[in-house]
Amino acid sequence: MLRADQLPEYERLRALARSELERVDREIDAELGRARTKLRELTEEKRALKQIYDGASKRLGLSSRAVLSQSDTALVDYLGRLAKHGRRPTSHPYALE
């Protein structure tokens, strides 16, 4: 148990740690937002390139083997759904609810 003279120091330390955890959570949210945006851009670019590839392959009479994988779009969709509900991909161990 803490002595009465120790309480203010631990309360200050606790408040400081909470403030820093909130700052880190804001940074995580900002980084996730940038990552979602970049993933969306890259996925759209890949879709457009796949259309060009498929079209050129068809005109040449060749099969189109480049495949837009499910994981490419699934990740972007997953992150978008989480953002819509204000959640993160994984539970942050120090998240302040």
N, C-alpha and C positions, 0 to 999 in steps of 0.2 A: 504494500500500500504506500502511496506517496504521502510525503509530509505536506502540510499546508503551504510551506514556502516553495515547494516544488511544483505545485499545481499550475501557477501562471505560466511557467516555462513550457510545460508539456501542452497546455492549451494553445499557446502561441505556436509551438512546433506543429501541433495537429492542424491548426488553421492554415499555416503555411503549406503543409503537405497537401491539404485539400485543394487549396488554390492552385498549386502546381499540377495536381492531377486533372483539374478542370481545364487548365491551359493545354496540357498534353492531349486531352480528349478533343478540344477544339482543333488542334493541329491535325490529329488523326482524321477528323471529319473533313477538313479542308483537303488533305492529301487524297482521301478516298474520292472526293468530288472530282479532283483533277484526274485521278486514275480512271474513273467511270467515263469522263469526257473523252480521254485519249482512247480508251477501249472502243467506245462507240465510233469515233472517227476512223480508227483502224479497221473495224469490222465493216463499216460502210465502204471504205476504200477496197477492202478485199472482195466484197460483193460485186462492186463495179468492175474490178479486174477480172473476176470470175466470169462475168457476163461477156466481157470482151474475149476472153480466152475461149469460152464455149462457142461464141459466134464465129471466131476465126477457125476453130477446130471443125465446126459444122461445114463452113464454106470450103475447107480443104478436104472434107470427107474423112476426117480423122475422129477418133473417139476422144472425148474430153475426160481426162483422168483427174484433173484438179478438182478437189471436192471441198466445198465450204463445210467444214466439220460442224457437228452439232455443238461441240464444246466452244467453238468460236462465238456463236450467238448465245449459247446458254449462259456463259459467264456474264456477258453484258446484260442479258435479261435478268439474271439473278441479282446483280448489283443494282440494277434499276429498280427492281421490286423492293429491295432493302431500303434504298434511298427514299422511295415513295412513302414508306412506313416509318422513316426516321431511325432505322436500325443499322447496325454495322454487320459486316460479314461474320465476324466472330465476336464472342463475348469478351470484352476487355476485362481482365481480372480486377482492375481497380476502378471500374466504371462507377460513377456516383449516380445512383438512381434517384 
